[in-house]
Amino acid sequence: MRLGVLDVGSNTVHLLVVDAHPGARPLPAHSHKAELRLAQLLDDSGAIGPEGIEKLVAVIHECLQAAEDKGVEEMLPFATSAVREAGNADDVLARVKAETGVELQVLTGAEEARLTFLAARRWFGWSAGKLLVLDIGGGSLEIAYGMDEEPDAAASLPLGAGRLTAAWLPGDPPGPEPIRALRRHVRAQIARTVGEFTRFGAPDHVVGTSKTFKQLARLAGAARSAEGLYVQRELKRETLEAWVPKLAEMTTARRAELPGVSEGRAGQLLAGALVAEGAMDLFGVECLEICPWALREGVILRRLDHMGSA
């Protein structure tokens, strides 16, 4: 069947259309996305303002039309940290349902981590052994670890690249003091959770998913996305550590000129790099592999599992 996954994230609203059936890998058929940066549209009270809600409703209407055009039979709509943590989340969800008919499922941070872990496990298979999965989104950092398809430990921290950029990094480029303050904050937050994972022992394979890690790996010399999903892509901590001070000195416009960096994500790349560097350092990771699948694929795989057992 043709499934549509509607992902209302902190950076983008993304419709992914796939051809899927139980027991087979989902094949991408169409992608439609718009950069809303909901995490940066919160007002002083932490609510998504009227303009943000109107934009969200309009983009969801666009996605519904695209899904209809592409023959989607079932839609799987969900929202992550930007909506989850908005002070007016219930009002936003009610407005979206009233105006579009879409009932967004708001995932908890732990659910995000578990579903992303499932996607990574299916991608790399059982031979990868104990997996440690790191996922930097616009609003949060997800960490998951385990041997099976359900992780033994999962955590979600408010360390998304968009959120941190808006809250901690004024100026273009930001000055050294706010960067240092953000670095301290990121590492303190991550350090609190390390013990939950290290008690299970060292991972056999460490994985990074989603846009921030993909862009950082590309900067570090990984293959372009045009070379396909099945090319192995890695990010070494040593290389990342060399890039962080360079990114800190660049304006947003200059970062957007770097290979693999999109204009919409350039402004938050430094914050993402600080989170990636902190996580790799505190977890003792010298090198991680990029996984092409992440949360959206995890949502699809979980739905297919339910279909297969029905």
CORRASUL-V980741 format. One record per run of one state. SS is the DSSP state (~ for helix, > for strand, _ for the rest). FROM is the first residue (numbers start at 1). TO is the last residue. If there is no record, write none. Layout:
ss=SS from=FROM to=TO
ss=SS from=FROM to=TO
//
This chain:
ss=_ from=1 to=1
ss=> from=2 to=8
ss=_ from=9 to=11
ss=> from=12 to=19
ss=_ from=20 to=26
ss=> from=27 to=35
ss=_ from=36 to=37
ss=~ from=38 to=40
ss=_ from=41 to=41
ss=> from=42 to=42
ss=_ from=43 to=47
ss=> from=48 to=48
ss=_ from=49 to=49
ss=~ from=50 to=69
ss=_ from=70 to=73
ss=> from=74 to=79
ss=_ from=80 to=80
ss=~ from=81 to=84
ss=_ from=85 to=88
ss=~ from=89 to=100
ss=_ from=101 to=104
ss=> from=105 to=106
ss=_ from=107 to=108
ss=~ from=109 to=124
ss=_ from=125 to=125
ss=~ from=126 to=128
ss=_ from=129 to=130
ss=> from=131 to=136
ss=_ from=137 to=140
ss=> from=141 to=146
ss=_ from=147 to=152
ss=> from=153 to=157
ss=_ from=158 to=160
ss=~ from=161 to=168
ss=_ from=169 to=175
ss=~ from=176 to=198
ss=_ from=199 to=204
ss=> from=205 to=209
ss=~ from=210 to=219
ss=_ from=220 to=224
ss=~ from=225 to=227
ss=_ from=228 to=233
ss=> from=234 to=236
ss=~ from=237 to=249
ss=_ from=250 to=251
ss=~ from=252 to=256
ss=_ from=257 to=262
ss=~ from=263 to=266
ss=_ from=267 to=268
ss=~ from=269 to=282
ss=_ from=283 to=286
ss=> from=287 to=291
ss=_ from=292 to=294
ss=~ from=295 to=309
ss=_ from=310 to=310
//
